[in-house]
Amino acid sequence: MSIQSNLNTIKATLPEHVTLVAVSKTKPVSDLMQAYESGQRIFGENKIQEMVDKYEEMPKDIQWHMIGHVQSNKVKFMAPFVSLIHGVDSLKLLQEINKQALKNNRIIDCLLQIYIAEEESKFGLDENELNELLFSPEFKEMKNIRILGLMGMATFTEDKNQIKKEFTHLKSIFDSIKKIKTENCNLNTISMGMSGDYQLAIECGSTMVRIGSSIFGGR
Ligand SMILES: *Cc1c(COP(=O)(O)O)cnc(C)c1O
């Protein structure tokens, strides 16, 4: 199957309110260009240097999403152009993003990553840490970031009930905070679902799916 037909097949199944992030990590620019030529404009990468390299090579109307874990000292490299950072999991990281956004005279959109899996290896805030962050005085003062919603990754398992439970948990956390409306908080996005579980994620309330291997093939 070609990248174009994979994309078209997936797009045909997505409801209108769900945004598709084409996860292109490890794939060459030539593959991304095939997706671009079939109309895809949102790409997700998990390494900052790789995203910067691809940004420099590719058309400038692409929206680049950082979906991986972000180290504070690397934020400056993507701050001029990144469109959405999915994996924000601390106040400290958010402060660095705010600082670099200010330097670039822009507002950077972010999602807060919530820990929903039963795995040691996944990053993210728990519900208490999320509320602490959102109601902290430091957060209130950040004028160059905007929180658009939450991101989560389910446990890597075949157990659909387990995954469904985790997605539903993320949706309920989102519902508990979605009324917050401030200058730097406008909550309308739940980023959950990958190649193996995006249909289930959409059933559970996802508004943004991050799909890699089903578009570009295995890595
Ligand atoms: C790699 C990755 C994806 C895409 O995974 P696929 O199974 O290839 O669709 C989605 N989200 C994150 C955070 C990733 O790192």
Ligand as a Chemical Component Dictionary entry (heavy atoms), coordinates in Angstrom:
data_LIG
# 
_chem_comp.id                   LIG 
_chem_comp.type                 NON-POLYMER 
_chem_comp.pdbx_formal_charge   0 
_chem_comp.three_letter_code    LIG 
# 
loop_
_chem_comp_atom.comp_id 
_chem_comp_atom.atom_id 
_chem_comp_atom.alt_atom_id 
_chem_comp_atom.type_symbol 
_chem_comp_atom.charge 
_chem_comp_atom.model_Cartn_x 
_chem_comp_atom.model_Cartn_y 
_chem_comp_atom.model_Cartn_z 
_chem_comp_atom.pdbx_ordinal 
LIG C1 C1 C 0 5.529 6.983 17.617 1  
LIG C2 C2 C 0 4.422 7.657 18.317 2  
LIG C3 C3 C 0 3.106 7.602 17.821 3  
LIG C4 C4 C 0 2.704 6.845 16.574 4  
LIG O1 O1 O 0 2.776 5.462 16.769 5  
LIG P1 P1 P 0 2.241 4.434 15.676 6  
LIG O2 O2 O 0 1.957 3.209 16.459 7  
LIG O3 O3 O 0 3.334 4.258 14.682 8  
LIG O4 O4 O 0 1.016 5.020 15.059 9  
LIG C5 C5 C 0 2.128 8.296 18.513 10 
LIG N1 N1 N 0 2.411 8.993 19.627 11 
LIG C6 C6 C 0 3.649 9.061 20.134 12 
LIG C7 C7 C 0 3.885 9.859 21.364 13 
LIG C8 C8 C 0 4.700 8.388 19.498 14 
LIG O5 O5 O 0 5.939 8.469 20.016 15 
# 
loop_
_chem_comp_bond.comp_id 
_chem_comp_bond.atom_id_1 
_chem_comp_bond.atom_id_2 
_chem_comp_bond.value_order 
_chem_comp_bond.pdbx_ordinal 
LIG C1 C2 SING 1  
LIG C2 C3 SING 2  
LIG C2 C8 DOUB 3  
LIG C3 C4 SING 4  
LIG C3 C5 DOUB 5  
LIG C4 O1 SING 6  
LIG O1 P1 SING 7  
LIG P1 O2 DOUB 8  
LIG P1 O3 SING 9  
LIG P1 O4 SING 10 
LIG C5 N1 SING 11 
LIG N1 C6 DOUB 12 
LIG C6 C7 SING 13 
LIG C6 C8 SING 14 
LIG C8 O5 SING 15 
# 
